Amino acid sequence: MAARALLRLHPPALPLPLPLLCLLPLLLLLLLASSAHGGGGGGLRVGFYEDSCPDVEAIVRKVVAKAVHDDPTANAPLLRLHFHDCFVRGCEASVLLNSTEGNQAEKDAKPNHTLEAFDVIDDVKAALEKRCPGTVSCADILAIVARDAVSLATRAVAEGRWGKDGNLYQVETGRRDGRESSAREAVKNLPDSFDGIRKLIKRFASKNLGLKDLAVLSGAHAIGKSHCPSIAKRLRNFTAHRDSDPTLDRLYAAKLRQKCRRPKDKTTELEMVPGSSMTFDTAYYGLVLKRRGLFHSDEALLKNEETRDLVHEYSRGSEERFLRDFGASMVNMGRVGVLTGAQGEIRKKCAVVN
């Protein structure tokens, strides 16, 4: 029907050669398929649920605000879930699926062992299922929750200086949920804290994200904490000589070694931005310039001219520009590999397929 409508709107001015007439249905199908495919954000829009579940964002914000009130460190884990979802299979909530007897899911892959706040996502889903059964996807929940989490951690937003709606940026919705999840794919696709700039650029490019997106989204490290195993190699075994990462400030490295006396210590918490790990701002970029970024991947931003220039700009420039750029890059990331239309499903529970 869609193909016939397209022909009625754009009839050929002259009779087409027979070979082209034979190919036309295939060409139209390819065109329609490409427009429905979510790789570039097709099918997503702000306000997707305005008729089917008009209170969706208010419901999500209420649950997220309570979670952050109960645990002020919850912002970063909620933001991180969306990142880890989108970099594996795209933003289709595969990170939320449980492993089964025959399959190890993403959440059980080593890079995801430190993921938290799945219970908050479950609470959001339960609230939405009660209000709008079978309507809002888990993938959209992750995207909205991430926006709310970072908005609540941004002083300009919390104080009402950013916008009346209390949002750092608008979220496009309309995603559907995938049915597969692979721990092996998570290991292969997720950026690693030890990645150098070339590998980071390659990983981001594979998701149609550019150098600016890399520099801006790295700013998510402004909030949250990590643990000793994530930086153990930087502190003691970076080379065969058992020395520390030379790109890490020596005094800072010494302080971190005091905290991480046992490399496998998973209980000691390390603030990404010491003294400011619950406030989303540009302080992270100042640390990177001082070679005090916690991860090797933070320092890697200084190894490329464009990302280095952005680090300098965000560290000394207007915080407003960074916040706007961050919102734009989050929207870009939220379009990666999405399922829309009749693709995928709307899970009733985010941890299992229907």
GINOR-V723144 format. One record per backbone hydrogen bond with DSSP energy under -1.0 kcal/mol. CO is the residue of the C=O (numbers start at 1). NH is the residue of the N-H. If there is no record, write none. Layout:
CO/NH
CO/NH
//
This chain:
1/5
2/6
3/7
4/8
5/9
6/10
17/21
18/22
19/23
20/24
23/27
24/28
25/29
26/30
27/31
28/32
29/33
30/34
31/35
32/36
33/37
38/41
38/338
41/44
45/48
45/173
47/50
49/53
53/56
55/59
56/60
57/61
58/62
59/63
60/64
61/65
62/66
63/67
64/68
65/69
66/70
67/71
71/74
74/78
75/79
76/80
77/81
79/83
80/84
81/85
82/86
83/87
85/88
90/92
92/178
93/96
100/103
103/100
104/183
105/108
106/109
109/112
110/113
112/115
117/121
118/122
119/123
120/124
121/125
122/126
123/127
124/128
125/129
126/130
127/131
128/132
132/135
137/141
138/142
139/143
140/144
141/145
142/146
143/147
144/148
145/149
146/150
147/151
148/152
151/154
153/280
154/158
155/159
156/161
157/160
163/166
173/45
177/345
182/186
183/187
184/188
185/189
186/190
192/195
193/297
196/200
197/201
198/202
199/203
200/204
201/205
202/206
204/207
204/209
205/208
210/214
211/215
212/216
213/217
214/218
216/219
217/220
218/221
219/222
220/223
224/272
226/270
227/230
228/231
228/232
231/235
232/236
234/245
239/242
243/238
245/248
249/253
250/254
251/255
252/256
253/257
254/258
255/259
256/260
262/265
270/226
273/276
276/279
277/224
282/285
283/287
284/288
285/289
286/290
287/292
288/291
291/249
295/299
296/300
298/301
299/302
300/303
304/308
305/309
306/310
307/311
308/312
309/313
310/314
311/315
312/316
313/317
318/322
319/323
320/324
321/325
322/326
323/327
324/328
325/329
326/330
327/331
328/332
329/333
330/334
332/335
333/336
335/338
336/91
339/176
340/343
345/177
349/352
351/98
//
